[in-house]
Every structure is written in C-alpha cells, then in structure tokens.
Amino acid sequence: MKKTLFIIGAALLFIACGNKEKEYDATGTFEATEVTVSAKSSGELRLFDVTEGAQVENGTVVGRIDAFQLQLKKEQLETSRGQLNANKRQLAASRNANNSRQLDLEKQLSSIRQQIANAQRERQRFTELVNDGAVPRKQLDDINYQIKVLERQLEATSDQIRSNNASLKDQSAGIGAQMDGIDAQAAGLEAQIRQIDDQIANTEITAPLTGTILEKYAELGEFVTTGKPLFKIADTQNMYLRAYVTSAQLQHIKLGQKVKVFADYGDGEMKAYDGTISWISSRSEFTPKTILTDDERADLVYAVKVAFKNDGFVKIGMYGRTKIN
C-alpha cells in the first residue's frame, strides 16, 4: 500500500514539474559597445585626465599631446601668408596708380578739347568783330595763337596716352602674372595651414562616446606615438545581452520584438529589464560551451542581441537570461 502511494506521488510530482513554465528561453552574457582610443599624433602627453571606472561624456577632452612644434610651424606659415598678401596689395596699388595716371591724362585730353572748342567759338566771334572794326586784329591773332598751343598740347597728350596704353597693357599683363603666382602660393600655404590645423586638432584626445573608462594604457608625461592605444571606453548605458537560440526558437523571434532581460547576480538573485531584439545572426554556429539552450541536444544555435537601458548595475561579462515568449 505504501509502495502504491509512493508511485502515485512521484507521478504527480513529475506531472507538476512537466507543466511548470520555463523561467527563461535563452542565456548569454552582457556586452557593450567598446572603443579603444588611440593617439592620432606623436609627442608627450601634457594632459591625460583618464581614470578607470570614471564616467565621461561624448566629446569631452580627456587629454592633450604636446603641439608646440606644430604651433610654431603654423605661425611661420601665417607669416609667409601675410607677406604674400602684402606683396599682392603692393601690386594692386601699383596697377591702380597706373590706371589713375591714365585716367588723369584722359581727363586732361578732354579738358584741352573743351578749351579748343571754346577758343574756336571766341575766334569766330572776334573774327566778326574785327571785320566790323570793333576790336583790334591783335586780339584775334592772340586767340589763333592760343588755339595752336592747345592743339599742340592735345597732340602731345594724345601721344602720351597712346604710349601709356601700350605700356599699361604690358605692365598689367606682368602684374596679373605676378598676382596669379601669389594666389597659387597663397593657396598652397592655405592648404598647409589647414593640414597643420588638422594635426593640432589631432593632439586633443576626446571621448568618442558617453560611457565608462574600462582600461587605461598610458600615463601623463609619457611619450606616445601615432596609433598607440591610450584607453578603452564602453557605452555602459546602452548595453545588450548576447544570447543563443535554437532554430526552433528562431521562428518566434523578429527584430524589434519586446522581450524581458534578466541579470543574474547569483544565489538566485535576479533583476529584470525591458529589452528589444536589435540583431539576429544570419548564420548558425556551434553551441558555446558556456551556454545552455532550451534544447541542450541542439548543436547549432543562432546568436541574437537584446538591447536594453542599463541602470548602472549590469556589468560587462555578467551572466544573463532572456524570456522571449
């Protein structure tokens, strides 16, 4: 009788255990986006405010490499650029002065022509007065002499303008060629200055994202070379659980699906987070030895990432679980 009761009790316990709903569908470890920041320039670390475990904001300047020689080179280039600009201004002033002299001659020419026209009208008037005997002929002779003098001035000024035009054409071509050369040199200097500015900017060490400093690879005062790792930072606010599911589970999963994520602190202590499936591997792989799947007999599994907002308690590498259904 006792044996019969024991068998019935064991059967009921088996049925109860079989009907118990699973607490999770997949397991894995917590990961975060990690970035190793390397030196973009060579020189002594003049500033390096990096502490392992510290929180930094995206774009924060945490270090600076010595840029004294780069600053000196930039000053030399800027001095050369200033000299080129001064030379260009001198050439422009010379060309403007030549053009101004030519304009003055043309104004003189116009004035002489006007004087000749006025004198010719006076001559016409005095000719009539002389014919009428109203004025002596000497006044008419003086006007004729004045017109001849003005005509000689007009011819001389015209010759000077023609000569200056030919000279100005040659001078303008020469000045233009010199200014083009200066512009080419200035463009080259501008390119070098921009290059130096970029190199100086690369001496500043900034945080590429908001997160936690994981590791520090250099110290203040150390000489670093381009490409040397300086520190590693991770986005510990936006973390994800990398879990593994079987092909049978895969049919119930899609991108953007809302799931539950559980952080396992050991001794049965769990904490739940709202997560979203952000990535599903397109290829299967053999089950990692540290992962337990719903079907432990399944050799091939698919990796998935479940993104969630961390409240600061979840650490990289911790063991976690996810409930999909």
Salt bridges, closest charged atoms under 4 A:
GLU21 OE2 - LYS323 NZ 3.70
ASP25 OD1 - LYS323 NZ 3.99
GLU31 OE2 - ARG242 NE 3.12
GLU34 OE1 - LYS232 NZ 3.81
GLU44 OE1 - ARG46 NE 3.59
ASP66 OD2 - ARG46 NH2 3.83
GLU122 OE1 - ARG125 NH2 2.84
ASP142 OD2 - LYS138 NZ 3.19
ASP159 OD1 - ARG162 NH2 2.02
ASP183 OD1 - LYS88 NZ 2.63
GLU190 OE2 - ARG81 NH1 2.93
ASP197 OD1 - LYS74 NZ 2.74
GLU204 OE2 - ARG64 NH2 3.25
GLU215 OE2 - LYS232 NZ 3.54
GLU219 OE1 - LYS216 NZ 3.31
GLU222 OE2 - LYS228 NZ 3.70
ASP264 OD2 - ARG321 NH2 3.77
ASP274 OD1 - LYS260 NZ 2.61
ASP294 OD1 - LYS22 NZ 3.82
ASP295 OD1 - ARG297 NE 3.26
ASP311 OD2 - LYS271 NZ 2.65
